[in-house]
Structure formats: structure tokens, C-alpha cells
Amino acid sequence: MDNEVAALKAHIDAIVPTLATKADIEILRAEMHKMSAEGYRWMVASMVAMFIGFGGLYFAASRSQAERSQAPPAIQVQSPPPAVPAAQAQGPQPIVIYVTPPKQ
């Protein structure tokens, strides 16, 4: 029984120095509070940046849409266009390529 008590005492003596003290817990609490505040600050900054970015995209798109919706300037033609030959009116002739099927 003395061996068991001695082993238990040695085990407790090895563990006690590694336990956290009240000062250690307070330091940990302060660090966690600081990390929480930094995370909150990053979250708010990211949301503000996204708001500004999406606002800029909205105004750029609306400005682009307004420029497209304006009527194009009228073009006045002084003389009739030259006559186009019938061969050019049909467009270019298609190119036909014959490919033989592969042998099986």
C-alpha cells in the first residue's frame, strides 16, 4: 500500500506544476477577447468593402446601360450605295470536305 501512495504522490507532484493558475486564465481570457475583437473588426471591414464594391458595380452597370439605351446618331447618305454583283450578294461559297469513314 505504501507503493501505491508513493506512486500517487509522485503522479500528483508531476501534474501540479503544469496546472493553470488564476493569472494564466486571466491572460488567456484577455488574449481571447483581443482575438474576438480583431475578428469582428475584419468582418466589419470586409462587409464595408463588399458594400462599396457592389455599389460601384451597380453604378458602372447602370451607366453602361444608359449609354447603350441612347439612340445612335442618324447617318445621312448623300448618294445611293453602289450595286453589288449577284455573286457577292450570295456570300462566299461553302467549302466542302469529304472524309472517308475509318476502316473497321
Secondary structure, DSSP 4 states (H G I P E B T S, - for coil): -HHHHHHHHHHHHHHGGGS--HHHHHHHHHHHHHHHHHHHHHHHHHHHHHHHHHHHHHHHHHHHHHHHHSPPPP---SSPPPPPPHHHHT-SPPP----PPPP-
